[in-house]
Amino acid sequence: MRADAVHHRELLVTTAARVFAKSGYDASLQLVIDESGLGRGTLYRHFPDRGALLVAVLERQIATLEHFVSERIGKPDLFCLYLREQAIIGAHYQPSRQFLDTEIPAAQRRRLRSKGEKLAVPIVASAKRNGYVGDSFSESDLAFIGRMLMNVAADPKVSGQRDAIGRAIDIVLDGIRPRSG
């Protein structure tokens, strides 16, 4: 791909992420075009439909989380740090399950889900190793907690997003931490 084409694609994904975070995944693609300063043809040359653009945004979100985890892989508090980061990122990019099912083909949904599941493995292992969770805690449990925290972070009635996320994480950790005796 030519350098300008790579730049245009990245600009479209960055702009779409910002527009979707602000206006939801069903925001007009014309907003993405207008805010990027590029033309409609450029958008559709890179992304033939909304689903393809949405996949690119979600892949970037996963890559951001992968980078976050790789930088902190040896830290004992990786589990807590990850929960907070996932909640903050997810609050901005939380499409409905129905929207994903209609806009993204099943094969791409499975691929995205698989990436998320692979990312969860070292996080769960770290949480077990550092006493945050018991041996029965699984990657599915991490995904469930992540969805709960994203809902807290995305709730417009909650003031002080970071404080609310921190409090929710404290409540969750208190509930899942292994008890002695």
Contacts in CASP RR format, 6 or more apart in sequence:
PFRMAT RR
TARGET T0000
AUTHOR 0000-0000-0000
METHOD contacts of the structure
MODEL  1
MRADAVHHRELLVTTAARVFAKSGYDASLQLVIDESGLGRGTLYRHFPDR
GALLVAVLERQIATLEHFVSERIGKPDLFCLYLREQAIIGAHYQPSRQFL
DTEIPAAQRRRLRSKGEKLAVPIVASAKRNGYVGDSFSESDLAFIGRMLM
NVAADPKVSGQRDAIGRAIDIVLDGIRPRSG
1 9 0 8 1.000
5 46 0 8 1.000
8 38 0 8 1.000
8 42 0 8 1.000
8 46 0 8 1.000
9 46 0 8 1.000
9 56 0 8 1.000
11 36 0 8 1.000
11 38 0 8 1.000
12 32 0 8 1.000
12 36 0 8 1.000
12 38 0 8 1.000
12 42 0 8 1.000
12 43 0 8 1.000
12 46 0 8 1.000
12 47 0 8 1.000
12 53 0 8 1.000
12 56 0 8 1.000
13 53 0 8 1.000
13 56 0 8 1.000
13 57 0 8 1.000
13 60 0 8 1.000
15 32 0 8 1.000
15 35 0 8 1.000
15 36 0 8 1.000
16 32 0 8 1.000
16 53 0 8 1.000
16 54 0 8 1.000
16 56 0 8 1.000
16 57 0 8 1.000
17 57 0 8 1.000
17 60 0 8 1.000
17 61 0 8 1.000
17 93 0 8 1.000
18 35 0 8 1.000
19 27 0 8 1.000
19 31 0 8 1.000
19 32 0 8 1.000
19 35 0 8 1.000
20 27 0 8 1.000
20 54 0 8 1.000
20 57 0 8 1.000
20 93 0 8 1.000
20 95 0 8 1.000
21 92 0 8 1.000
21 93 0 8 1.000
23 31 0 8 1.000
24 95 0 8 1.000
25 54 0 8 1.000
25 95 0 8 1.000
25 96 0 8 1.000
25 99 0 8 1.000
25 103 0 8 1.000
26 99 0 8 1.000
29 43 0 8 1.000
29 50 0 8 1.000
29 53 0 8 1.000
32 43 0 8 1.000
32 53 0 8 1.000
33 39 0 8 1.000
33 40 0 8 1.000
33 43 0 8 1.000
36 43 0 8 1.000
43 53 0 8 1.000
47 53 0 8 1.000
47 56 0 8 1.000
49 103 0 8 1.000
50 103 0 8 1.000
51 103 0 8 1.000
51 104 0 8 1.000
54 95 0 8 1.000
54 100 0 8 1.000
54 103 0 8 1.000
54 104 0 8 1.000
55 104 0 8 1.000
55 108 0 8 1.000
55 112 0 8 1.000
57 93 0 8 1.000
58 93 0 8 1.000
58 112 0 8 1.000
59 112 0 8 1.000
59 115 0 8 1.000
61 89 0 8 1.000
61 90 0 8 1.000
61 93 0 8 1.000
62 112 0 8 1.000
62 115 0 8 1.000
62 116 0 8 1.000
62 119 0 8 1.000
64 89 0 8 1.000
65 82 0 8 1.000
65 85 0 8 1.000
65 86 0 8 1.000
65 89 0 8 1.000
65 116 0 8 1.000
65 119 0 8 1.000
66 115 0 8 1.000
66 119 0 8 1.000
68 81 0 8 1.000
68 82 0 8 1.000
68 85 0 8 1.000
69 78 0 8 1.000
69 82 0 8 1.000
69 119 0 8 1.000
69 122 0 8 1.000
69 123 0 8 1.000
72 78 0 8 1.000
72 81 0 8 1.000
72 82 0 8 1.000
73 122 0 8 1.000
73 126 0 8 1.000
74 126 0 8 1.000
75 81 0 8 1.000
75 126 0 8 1.000
76 126 0 8 1.000
76 130 0 8 1.000
77 130 0 8 1.000
78 122 0 8 1.000
78 123 0 8 1.000
78 126 0 8 1.000
78 127 0 8 1.000
78 130 0 8 1.000
79 123 0 8 1.000
79 124 0 8 1.000
79 126 0 8 1.000
79 127 0 8 1.000
79 130 0 8 1.000
79 132 0 8 1.000
79 133 0 8 1.000
80 132 0 8 1.000
80 169 0 8 1.000
80 173 0 8 1.000
82 123 0 8 1.000
83 145 0 8 1.000
83 146 0 8 1.000
83 149 0 8 1.000
83 169 0 8 1.000
83 172 0 8 1.000
84 165 0 8 1.000
84 166 0 8 1.000
84 169 0 8 1.000
86 146 0 8 1.000
86 149 0 8 1.000
86 150 0 8 1.000
87 146 0 8 1.000
87 149 0 8 1.000
87 150 0 8 1.000
87 152 0 8 1.000
87 153 0 8 1.000
87 165 0 8 1.000
87 168 0 8 1.000
87 169 0 8 1.000
88 153 0 8 1.000
88 161 0 8 1.000
88 162 0 8 1.000
88 165 0 8 1.000
90 150 0 8 1.000
90 153 0 8 1.000
90 154 0 8 1.000
91 150 0 8 1.000
91 153 0 8 1.000
91 154 0 8 1.000
91 161 0 8 1.000
92 154 0 8 1.000
94 150 0 8 1.000
94 151 0 8 1.000
94 154 0 8 1.000
95 103 0 8 1.000
100 109 0 8 1.000
101 109 0 8 1.000
104 112 0 8 1.000
116 143 0 8 1.000
117 139 0 8 1.000
117 143 0 8 1.000
120 139 0 8 1.000
120 142 0 8 1.000
120 143 0 8 1.000
121 139 0 8 1.000
123 142 0 8 1.000
124 133 0 8 1.000
124 137 0 8 1.000
124 138 0 8 1.000
124 139 0 8 1.000
124 141 0 8 1.000
124 142 0 8 1.000
127 133 0 8 1.000
127 137 0 8 1.000
127 142 0 8 1.000
128 134 0 8 1.000
128 135 0 8 1.000
128 137 0 8 1.000
131 177 0 8 1.000
131 178 0 8 1.000
132 173 0 8 1.000
132 176 0 8 1.000
132 177 0 8 1.000
133 141 0 8 1.000
133 176 0 8 1.000
133 177 0 8 1.000
133 178 0 8 1.000
134 176 0 8 1.000
134 178 0 8 1.000
137 176 0 8 1.000
141 176 0 8 1.000
145 172 0 8 1.000
145 176 0 8 1.000
148 168 0 8 1.000
148 172 0 8 1.000
149 165 0 8 1.000
149 168 0 8 1.000
149 169 0 8 1.000
149 172 0 8 1.000
152 158 0 8 1.000
152 164 0 8 1.000
152 165 0 8 1.000
152 168 0 8 1.000
153 161 0 8 1.000
153 164 0 8 1.000
153 165 0 8 1.000
155 164 0 8 1.000
158 164 0 8 1.000
END
